């Protein structure tokens, strides 16, 4: 494989995984906002700390379904 092909492949992989991360982020924000009732900023913050594995405190009013969704989001 020549250098140009390697660069194209790498750029395609970076683009693919960037889009995948954005989709996960968007799904998390939408879930926490519309299902759990968190404001958008809080939904974004909670999604970001969950998928980045930083961790923090869970919202106090998170439902059982929300806890399951968060567990899915972590994996």
TORMI-280137 format. One record per residue: residue number from 0; y, x, z of N, C-alpha, C, O in turn; chain. Coordinates in Angstrom, 2 decimals. Each point is the difference from the previous one (the first is absolute). Last residue first. Layout:
+------+---------+---------+---------+---------+---------+---------+---------+---------+---------+---------+---------+---------+--------+
| gufi |    n_yy |    n_xx |    n_zz |   ca_yy |   ca_xx |   ca_zz |    c_yy |    c_xx |    c_zz |    o_yy |    o_xx |    o_zz | lodren |
+------+---------+---------+---------+---------+---------+---------+---------+---------+---------+---------+---------+---------+--------+
|  NUM |       Y |       X |       Z |       Y |       X |       Z |       Y |       X |       Z |       Y |       X |       Z |      A |
...
+------+---------+---------+---------+---------+---------+---------+---------+---------+---------+---------+---------+---------+--------+
END
This chain:
+------+---------+---------+---------+---------+---------+---------+---------+---------+---------+---------+---------+---------+--------+
| gufi |    n_yy |    n_xx |    n_zz |   ca_yy |   ca_xx |   ca_zz |    c_yy |    c_xx |    c_zz |    o_yy |    o_xx |    o_zz | lodren |
+------+---------+---------+---------+---------+---------+---------+---------+---------+---------+---------+---------+---------+--------+
|   74 |    1.61 |  -21.37 |   27.51 |   -1.11 |    0.59 |   -0.78 |    0.40 |    0.14 |   -1.43 |   -0.78 |    0.47 |   -0.82 |      A |
|   73 |    3.88 |   -2.49 |    3.68 |   -0.24 |    1.36 |    0.47 |   -1.08 |    0.66 |   -0.83 |    0.12 |    1.17 |   -0.38 |      A |
|   72 |    0.79 |   -5.73 |   -0.31 |    1.06 |    0.84 |   -0.55 |   -0.19 |    1.46 |    0.40 |    0.28 |    0.90 |   -0.79 |      A |
|   71 |   -3.12 |   -4.16 |    2.67 |   -0.31 |    0.20 |   -1.42 |    1.01 |    0.95 |   -0.64 |   -0.37 |    0.88 |   -0.78 |      A |
|   70 |    1.21 |   -2.18 |    5.17 |   -1.18 |    0.87 |   -0.04 |   -0.40 |    0.29 |   -1.44 |   -0.34 |    1.14 |   -0.32 |      A |
|   69 |    3.77 |   -4.21 |    0.98 |    0.46 |    1.35 |    0.34 |   -1.16 |    0.97 |   -0.03 |    0.14 |    1.13 |   -0.48 |      A |
|   68 |   -1.14 |   -5.65 |   -0.08 |    0.69 |    0.51 |   -1.18 |    0.47 |    1.44 |    0.25 |   -0.13 |    0.85 |   -0.87 |      A |
|   67 |   -1.72 |   -3.10 |    4.50 |   -1.04 |    0.32 |   -0.99 |    0.63 |    0.57 |   -1.27 |   -0.52 |    0.96 |   -0.58 |      A |
|   66 |    3.42 |   -2.50 |    3.87 |   -0.68 |    1.19 |    0.50 |   -1.11 |    0.43 |   -0.97 |   -0.19 |    1.20 |   -0.24 |      A |
|   65 |    2.45 |   -5.19 |   -0.66 |    0.89 |    1.13 |   -0.20 |   -0.62 |    1.30 |    0.47 |    0.19 |    1.05 |   -0.62 |      A |
|   64 |   -2.40 |   -5.10 |    1.46 |   -0.08 |    0.32 |   -1.43 |    0.87 |    1.21 |   -0.32 |   -0.37 |    0.83 |   -0.83 |      A |
|   63 |    0.67 |   -2.49 |    5.13 |   -1.32 |    0.63 |   -0.18 |   -0.20 |    0.39 |   -1.46 |   -0.53 |    1.07 |   -0.31 |      A |
|   62 |    5.61 |   -1.30 |    1.72 |   -1.16 |   -0.88 |    0.14 |   -1.29 |    0.79 |   -0.14 |    0.00 |    1.19 |   -0.32 |      A |
|   61 |    4.96 |    0.40 |    2.18 |   -0.91 |    0.16 |   -1.13 |   -1.26 |   -0.82 |    0.24 |   -0.65 |    0.12 |    1.04 |      A |
|   60 |    4.91 |    0.64 |    1.68 |   -0.49 |   -1.31 |   -0.43 |   -0.95 |    0.08 |   -1.20 |   -0.13 |   -0.98 |   -0.75 |      A |
|   59 |    2.27 |    4.89 |    2.77 |   -0.63 |   -0.77 |    1.09 |   -0.64 |   -1.29 |   -0.46 |   -1.00 |   -0.43 |    0.56 |      A |
|   58 |    1.44 |    4.98 |   -3.54 |    0.85 |   -1.14 |    0.36 |   -0.73 |   -0.88 |    1.01 |   -1.20 |   -0.24 |   -0.13 |      A |
|   57 |   -0.16 |    5.30 |    0.18 |   -0.19 |   -1.17 |   -0.84 |    1.01 |   -1.06 |    0.39 |    0.40 |   -0.09 |    1.16 |      A |
|   56 |    0.38 |    5.53 |   -0.68 |   -0.47 |   -1.20 |    0.69 |   -0.14 |   -1.15 |   -0.99 |    0.74 |   -0.10 |   -0.97 |      A |
|   55 |   -1.60 |    4.83 |   -0.86 |    1.10 |   -0.39 |    0.86 |   -0.50 |   -1.21 |    0.75 |   -1.21 |   -0.21 |    0.08 |      A |
|   54 |   -0.38 |    3.99 |   -4.35 |   -0.27 |   -0.88 |    1.12 |    1.24 |   -0.23 |    0.83 |    0.92 |    0.82 |   -0.01 |      A |
|   53 |   -2.34 |    1.96 |   -4.09 |    0.86 |    0.44 |    1.09 |   -0.30 |   -0.81 |    1.25 |   -0.14 |    0.54 |    1.09 |      A |
|   52 |   -1.79 |   -0.83 |   -5.73 |   -0.78 |    0.32 |    1.20 |    0.85 |    0.58 |    1.12 |   -0.53 |    0.66 |    0.89 |      A |
|   51 |    1.65 |   -2.70 |   -5.30 |    0.23 |    1.44 |    0.15 |   -0.76 |    0.56 |    1.20 |    0.03 |    1.20 |    0.25 |      A |
|   50 |   -0.08 |   -5.84 |   -1.31 |   -0.67 |    0.72 |   -1.08 |    0.23 |    1.50 |    0.07 |   -0.75 |    0.78 |   -0.59 |      A |
|   49 |    2.76 |   -3.57 |    3.95 |   -1.44 |   -0.23 |   -0.04 |   -0.66 |    0.84 |   -1.08 |   -0.98 |    0.69 |    0.27 |      A |
|   48 |    5.68 |   -0.77 |    0.26 |   -0.61 |    0.78 |    1.07 |   -1.52 |   -0.19 |    0.03 |   -0.73 |    0.87 |    0.48 |      A |
|   47 |    3.19 |   -3.30 |   -3.73 |    0.17 |    1.44 |   -0.21 |   -0.67 |    0.81 |    1.10 |   -0.67 |    0.99 |   -0.28 |      A |
|   46 |    0.80 |   -5.71 |    0.67 |   -0.89 |    0.41 |   -1.08 |    0.06 |    1.51 |   -0.20 |   -1.03 |    0.65 |   -0.15 |      A |
|   45 |    4.02 |   -2.51 |    3.21 |   -1.35 |   -0.08 |    0.53 |   -1.02 |    0.41 |   -1.06 |   -0.98 |    0.68 |    0.31 |      A |
|   44 |    5.52 |   -0.89 |   -1.62 |   -0.20 |    1.03 |    1.00 |   -1.44 |    0.01 |    0.50 |   -0.62 |    1.06 |    0.07 |      A |
|   43 |    1.94 |   -4.53 |   -3.00 |   -0.05 |    1.29 |   -0.69 |   -0.32 |    1.12 |    0.99 |   -0.86 |    0.84 |   -0.27 |      A |
|   42 |    1.57 |   -5.06 |    2.08 |   -1.25 |   -0.01 |   -0.79 |   -0.17 |    1.32 |   -0.74 |   -1.10 |    0.54 |   -0.05 |      A |
|   41 |    5.12 |   -1.25 |    2.37 |   -1.10 |    0.23 |    0.94 |   -1.34 |    0.04 |   -0.73 |   -0.87 |    0.81 |    0.33 |      A |
|   40 |    4.62 |   -1.89 |   -2.90 |    0.13 |    1.39 |    0.48 |   -1.13 |    0.34 |    0.97 |   -0.59 |    1.07 |   -0.09 |      A |
|   39 |    0.87 |   -5.55 |   -1.54 |   -0.40 |    0.97 |   -1.03 |    0.06 |    1.43 |    0.49 |   -0.90 |    0.79 |   -0.27 |      A |
|   38 |   -0.02 |   -4.57 |    3.94 |    1.08 |    0.24 |   -0.97 |   -0.42 |    1.10 |   -0.97 |   -0.87 |    0.82 |    0.33 |      A |
|   37 |   -2.99 |   -3.77 |    1.84 |    0.87 |    1.12 |    0.34 |    1.15 |    0.08 |   -1.00 |   -0.20 |   -0.31 |   -1.18 |      A |
|   36 |   -3.76 |   -2.88 |    1.39 |    1.37 |   -0.39 |    0.33 |    0.91 |    1.14 |    0.43 |    1.04 |   -0.25 |    0.63 |      A |
|   35 |   -5.87 |   -0.22 |   -2.27 |    0.24 |    0.28 |    1.41 |    1.44 |   -0.30 |    0.44 |    0.30 |    0.00 |    1.19 |      A |
|   34 |   -1.67 |   -0.81 |   -5.74 |   -1.07 |   -0.56 |    0.83 |    0.30 |    0.19 |    1.49 |   -0.18 |   -0.93 |    0.79 |      A |
|   33 |    3.28 |    2.55 |   -4.14 |   -0.27 |   -1.41 |   -0.26 |   -1.07 |   -0.60 |    0.90 |    0.09 |   -1.18 |    0.35 |      A |
|   32 |    1.27 |    5.87 |    0.13 |    1.19 |   -0.86 |   -0.04 |   -0.38 |   -1.48 |   -0.10 |    0.45 |   -0.82 |    0.80 |      A |
|   31 |   -3.82 |    4.18 |   -0.86 |    0.64 |   -0.04 |    1.32 |    1.24 |   -0.89 |    0.01 |    0.33 |   -0.60 |    1.03 |      A |
|   30 |   -2.60 |    1.22 |   -5.18 |   -0.86 |   -0.65 |    0.99 |    0.73 |   -0.14 |    1.33 |    0.08 |   -1.09 |    0.56 |      A |
|   29 |    2.10 |    3.47 |   -4.01 |   -0.07 |   -1.45 |   -0.27 |   -0.85 |   -0.73 |    1.02 |    0.36 |   -1.09 |    0.44 |      A |
|   28 |   -0.16 |    5.80 |   -0.18 |    1.30 |   -0.60 |    0.33 |   -0.03 |   -1.51 |   -0.21 |    0.46 |   -0.77 |    0.84 |      A |
|   27 |   -4.30 |    3.21 |   -2.14 |    0.19 |    0.01 |    1.44 |    1.29 |   -0.68 |    0.41 |    0.01 |   -0.82 |    0.92 |      A |
|   26 |   -0.87 |    1.42 |   -5.50 |   -0.90 |   -1.01 |    0.57 |    0.16 |   -0.08 |    1.52 |    0.01 |   -1.09 |    0.57 |      A |
|   25 |    2.40 |    4.49 |   -2.81 |    0.51 |   -1.33 |   -0.33 |   -0.86 |   -1.10 |    0.60 |    0.53 |   -0.95 |    0.58 |      A |
|   24 |   -2.02 |    5.40 |   -0.15 |    1.22 |   -0.20 |    0.78 |    0.56 |   -1.40 |   -0.23 |    0.36 |   -0.69 |    0.95 |      A |
|   23 |   -3.99 |    2.01 |   -3.59 |   -0.44 |   -0.19 |    1.39 |    1.21 |   -0.28 |    0.89 |   -0.05 |   -0.88 |    0.86 |      A |
|   22 |    0.99 |    1.99 |   -5.28 |   -0.65 |   -1.31 |    0.06 |   -0.45 |   -0.30 |    1.42 |    0.20 |   -1.11 |    0.49 |      A |
|   21 |    1.58 |    5.37 |   -1.37 |    1.05 |   -1.03 |   -0.04 |   -0.59 |   -1.41 |    0.08 |    0.58 |   -0.88 |    0.64 |      A |
|   20 |   -3.56 |    4.51 |   -0.96 |    0.66 |    0.01 |    1.31 |    1.10 |   -1.07 |    0.05 |    0.14 |   -0.70 |    1.00 |      A |
|   19 |   -2.26 |    1.36 |   -5.13 |   -0.94 |   -0.57 |    0.96 |    0.62 |   -0.07 |    1.40 |   -0.15 |   -1.01 |    0.69 |      A |
|   18 |    2.53 |    3.20 |   -4.09 |    0.01 |   -1.45 |   -0.21 |   -0.93 |   -0.69 |    1.00 |    0.34 |   -1.06 |    0.53 |      A |
|   17 |   -0.37 |    5.69 |   -0.49 |    1.32 |   -0.47 |    0.44 |    0.10 |   -1.52 |   -0.14 |    0.48 |   -0.69 |    0.90 |      A |
|   16 |   -4.28 |    2.87 |   -2.60 |   -0.05 |   -0.11 |    1.45 |    1.34 |   -0.42 |    0.59 |    0.03 |   -0.64 |    1.06 |      A |
|   15 |   -0.31 |    1.26 |   -5.78 |   -0.96 |   -1.01 |    0.43 |    0.02 |   -0.19 |    1.52 |    0.08 |   -1.12 |    0.49 |      A |
|   14 |    2.52 |    4.61 |   -2.39 |    0.56 |   -1.32 |   -0.30 |   -0.93 |   -1.11 |    0.50 |    0.47 |   -0.97 |    0.60 |      A |
|   13 |   -2.03 |    5.37 |   -0.26 |    1.12 |   -0.20 |    0.91 |    0.61 |   -1.38 |   -0.21 |    0.30 |   -0.70 |    0.97 |      A |
|   12 |   -3.64 |    1.99 |   -3.96 |   -0.56 |   -0.24 |    1.33 |    1.10 |   -0.24 |    1.02 |   -0.13 |   -0.89 |    0.85 |      A |
|   11 |    1.41 |    2.11 |   -5.21 |   -0.61 |   -1.33 |   -0.01 |   -0.57 |   -0.36 |    1.36 |    0.15 |   -1.13 |    0.45 |      A |
|   10 |    1.52 |    5.48 |   -1.04 |    1.09 |   -0.98 |    0.01 |   -0.53 |   -1.43 |   -0.01 |    0.55 |   -0.86 |    0.68 |      A |
|    9 |   -3.68 |    4.35 |   -1.13 |    0.60 |    0.01 |    1.34 |    1.12 |   -1.02 |    0.11 |    0.08 |   -0.72 |    1.00 |      A |
|    8 |   -2.04 |    1.40 |   -5.22 |   -0.95 |   -0.64 |    0.91 |    0.57 |   -0.10 |    1.41 |   -0.12 |   -1.03 |    0.66 |      A |
|    7 |    2.60 |    3.42 |   -3.85 |    0.00 |   -1.43 |   -0.32 |   -0.92 |   -0.77 |    0.95 |    0.35 |   -1.07 |    0.49 |      A |
|    6 |   -0.33 |    5.76 |   -0.13 |    1.27 |   -0.56 |    0.46 |    0.07 |   -1.50 |   -0.26 |    0.45 |   -0.76 |    0.85 |      A |
|    5 |   -4.15 |    3.11 |   -2.53 |   -0.06 |   -0.03 |    1.46 |    1.26 |   -0.63 |    0.56 |   -0.07 |   -0.81 |    0.92 |      A |
|    4 |   -0.11 |    1.60 |   -5.52 |   -0.89 |   -1.10 |    0.38 |   -0.09 |   -0.14 |    1.51 |   -0.04 |   -1.12 |    0.52 |      A |
|    3 |    2.47 |    4.79 |   -2.23 |    0.68 |   -1.25 |   -0.32 |   -0.84 |   -1.21 |    0.39 |    0.54 |   -0.98 |    0.53 |      A |
|    2 |   -2.37 |    5.37 |   -0.11 |    1.02 |   -0.28 |    1.02 |    0.69 |   -1.34 |   -0.25 |    0.27 |   -0.75 |    0.95 |      A |
|    1 |   -5.23 |    1.26 |   -2.88 |    1.19 |    0.83 |   -0.03 |    1.04 |   -0.49 |    1.01 |   -0.15 |   -1.07 |    0.59 |      A |
|    0 |   -5.43 |    0.97 |   -0.71 |    1.17 |   -0.85 |    0.00 |    1.24 |    0.90 |    0.00 |    0.09 |    0.94 |    0.78 |      A |
+------+---------+---------+---------+---------+---------+---------+---------+---------+---------+---------+---------+---------+--------+
END
